[in-house]
Amino acid sequence: MKTSGQSEIGDLALEDQEVVDEVIETLSSHLLKPLTGEPRARFLLGCALYVDGDIFSSYRELKAGLQLMRSQLPEHFHFLAQVCLACDEEVEAAQNFRVAIKLDPTFVPAYIDLLHLYADTHQREGNVLIWRFVVFICRLIGSA
């Protein structure tokens, strides 16, 4: 049986689906470059399961992929995850991203990518759902 969050994800409009695809592409091509082979495959499968509304299986696959690469994940993933965990309000999140860029300028491109996605989703109806998806991924990265 689907939870309310799952049915919400399952009922994504085409435009929202495109935004989710964009989030996945950005995370997998830029932020998650270190992930290759099985870890990368499991991570991308986890993203697809999330979009399909299967949150439990998604969590399992994402977590497994990230744990396989735990020792090779750059510190900035954990830092970025802490930025997301520190806030649930979207305005506070944007402020935290700006602080993160100041604290860790080495990884400005990664933060800028997420900020662009964040800003873009605010112009679409599905922005809250997409933001939850980004936070969901970041929390998994932080706990890997």
Contacts in CASP RR format, 6 or more apart in sequence:
PFRMAT RR
TARGET T0000
AUTHOR 0000-0000-0000
METHOD contacts of the structure
MODEL  1
MKTSGQSEIGDLALEDQEVVDEVIETLSSHLLKPLTGEPRARFLLGCALY
VDGDIFSSYRELKAGLQLMRSQLPEHFHFLAQVCLACDEEVEAAQNFRVA
IKLDPTFVPAYIDLLHLYADTHQREGNVLIWRFVVFICRLIGSA
2 10 0 8 1.000
2 53 0 8 1.000
3 55 0 8 1.000
5 53 0 8 1.000
5 55 0 8 1.000
6 53 0 8 1.000
6 54 0 8 1.000
6 55 0 8 1.000
7 53 0 8 1.000
8 129 0 8 1.000
9 50 0 8 1.000
9 51 0 8 1.000
9 52 0 8 1.000
9 53 0 8 1.000
9 55 0 8 1.000
9 129 0 8 1.000
10 51 0 8 1.000
10 52 0 8 1.000
10 53 0 8 1.000
12 20 0 8 1.000
12 51 0 8 1.000
12 126 0 8 1.000
12 129 0 8 1.000
13 125 0 8 1.000
13 126 0 8 1.000
15 124 0 8 1.000
15 125 0 8 1.000
16 124 0 8 1.000
16 125 0 8 1.000
16 126 0 8 1.000
16 129 0 8 1.000
16 130 0 8 1.000
17 51 0 8 1.000
19 117 0 8 1.000
19 120 0 8 1.000
19 121 0 8 1.000
19 124 0 8 1.000
19 126 0 8 1.000
19 130 0 8 1.000
20 51 0 8 1.000
20 130 0 8 1.000
20 133 0 8 1.000
21 51 0 8 1.000
22 117 0 8 1.000
22 120 0 8 1.000
23 117 0 8 1.000
23 130 0 8 1.000
23 133 0 8 1.000
23 134 0 8 1.000
23 137 0 8 1.000
24 44 0 8 1.000
24 47 0 8 1.000
24 48 0 8 1.000
24 51 0 8 1.000
26 113 0 8 1.000
26 114 0 8 1.000
26 117 0 8 1.000
27 47 0 8 1.000
27 134 0 8 1.000
27 137 0 8 1.000
28 35 0 8 1.000
28 40 0 8 1.000
28 43 0 8 1.000
28 44 0 8 1.000
28 47 0 8 1.000
30 109 0 8 1.000
30 110 0 8 1.000
30 113 0 8 1.000
31 77 0 8 1.000
31 80 0 8 1.000
31 110 0 8 1.000
31 113 0 8 1.000
31 114 0 8 1.000
32 40 0 8 1.000
32 43 0 8 1.000
34 69 0 8 1.000
34 72 0 8 1.000
34 73 0 8 1.000
34 74 0 8 1.000
35 43 0 8 1.000
35 65 0 8 1.000
35 66 0 8 1.000
35 69 0 8 1.000
38 65 0 8 1.000
38 68 0 8 1.000
39 65 0 8 1.000
39 66 0 8 1.000
39 68 0 8 1.000
39 69 0 8 1.000
40 65 0 8 1.000
42 61 0 8 1.000
42 62 0 8 1.000
42 64 0 8 1.000
42 65 0 8 1.000
42 68 0 8 1.000
43 61 0 8 1.000
43 62 0 8 1.000
43 65 0 8 1.000
43 66 0 8 1.000
45 61 0 8 1.000
46 57 0 8 1.000
46 58 0 8 1.000
46 61 0 8 1.000
46 62 0 8 1.000
47 58 0 8 1.000
47 62 0 8 1.000
47 137 0 8 1.000
49 55 0 8 1.000
49 57 0 8 1.000
49 58 0 8 1.000
49 61 0 8 1.000
50 58 0 8 1.000
50 62 0 8 1.000
50 133 0 8 1.000
50 136 0 8 1.000
59 140 0 8 1.000
62 137 0 8 1.000
62 140 0 8 1.000
63 140 0 8 1.000
63 143 0 8 1.000
63 144 0 8 1.000
65 144 0 8 1.000
66 73 0 8 1.000
66 140 0 8 1.000
66 141 0 8 1.000
66 144 0 8 1.000
67 144 0 8 1.000
69 144 0 8 1.000
70 144 0 8 1.000
73 141 0 8 1.000
73 144 0 8 1.000
74 107 0 8 1.000
76 104 0 8 1.000
76 106 0 8 1.000
76 107 0 8 1.000
76 110 0 8 1.000
77 141 0 8 1.000
77 142 0 8 1.000
77 144 0 8 1.000
78 141 0 8 1.000
78 142 0 8 1.000
79 100 0 8 1.000
79 103 0 8 1.000
79 104 0 8 1.000
79 107 0 8 1.000
80 100 0 8 1.000
80 107 0 8 1.000
80 110 0 8 1.000
80 111 0 8 1.000
80 114 0 8 1.000
80 138 0 8 1.000
80 141 0 8 1.000
81 138 0 8 1.000
81 139 0 8 1.000
81 140 0 8 1.000
81 141 0 8 1.000
81 142 0 8 1.000
81 143 0 8 1.000
82 142 0 8 1.000
83 93 0 8 1.000
83 96 0 8 1.000
83 97 0 8 1.000
83 99 0 8 1.000
83 100 0 8 1.000
83 138 0 8 1.000
84 93 0 8 1.000
84 96 0 8 1.000
84 134 0 8 1.000
84 135 0 8 1.000
84 138 0 8 1.000
84 139 0 8 1.000
85 138 0 8 1.000
85 139 0 8 1.000
85 142 0 8 1.000
86 92 0 8 1.000
86 96 0 8 1.000
87 93 0 8 1.000
87 96 0 8 1.000
90 118 0 8 1.000
90 122 0 8 1.000
90 128 0 8 1.000
90 131 0 8 1.000
93 118 0 8 1.000
93 131 0 8 1.000
93 135 0 8 1.000
94 115 0 8 1.000
94 118 0 8 1.000
97 111 0 8 1.000
97 114 0 8 1.000
97 115 0 8 1.000
97 118 0 8 1.000
100 111 0 8 1.000
101 108 0 8 1.000
101 111 0 8 1.000
101 112 0 8 1.000
114 134 0 8 1.000
117 130 0 8 1.000
117 134 0 8 1.000
118 131 0 8 1.000
118 134 0 8 1.000
121 127 0 8 1.000
121 130 0 8 1.000
121 131 0 8 1.000
124 130 0 8 1.000
END
